């Protein structure tokens, strides 16, 4: 076979030089190593496992990266760079963050809740940004709802009802948002007479919850002692003006109870 003249002399020499035993062993070892790496990569792909380097990614660095994505989305939305704003919105939506973690990103990691809410409102008025802004808003709201319904979060928010004015207002809003999911813990706090301030605050939460609190409270009535029934009846009595759902339950309790205080 004739070697094309355009190939360098060194190339022709290598082409026809018989490899030494050492060279053969070196090449064989390299092929085995490459084969092992390929098999390992294929195994990760087939089993769905994460390679060690990826699994050990720095969480702080990842949070910083996601915070930067959020900040950039807000920035480019504000200055009407619509293409870049949409790119960053898509990156956030495809980041793999759960709804709850997305709330943590907005509120805690990036501390951008006010800017996020304002940007969502303005972006949803723009035909180009509207779709992705709506998806981010829905993700944030779903995360908020999931967090509000979490038992630990409910307990924390009940604790806020006796704190500063701002904390009380925040706790009250989150508990009302949690709705019937918060009712069992709220009822327990309401029936605890050791903290009158918290008891009064929980009463206001029940009134604010309206229909969402009515059924859980009415259901609980039958299993309470007369003193607790009397306290709960006063709450339900205030709620019946707007939500008459409680009326049949209260009428039945009046017929069945032996307590004169509960009847009146």
Secondary structure, 3 states (H helix, E strand, C coil): CCCCCCCCHHHHHHHHCCCCHHHHHHHHHHHHHHHHHHHHHHHHHHHCCCCHHHHCCCHHHHHHHHHHHHHHHHHHHHCCCHHHHHHHHHHHHCCCCCHHHHHHHHHHHCCCHHHHHHHHHHHCCCCCCHHHHHHHHHHHHHHHHHHHCCHHHHHHHHHHCCCCHHHHHHHHHHHHHHHHHHHHHHHHHHHCCCCHHHHHHHHHHHHHHCHHHHHHHHHHHCCCCHHHHHHHHHHHHHHCCCCHHHHHHHHHHHHHCCCHHHHC
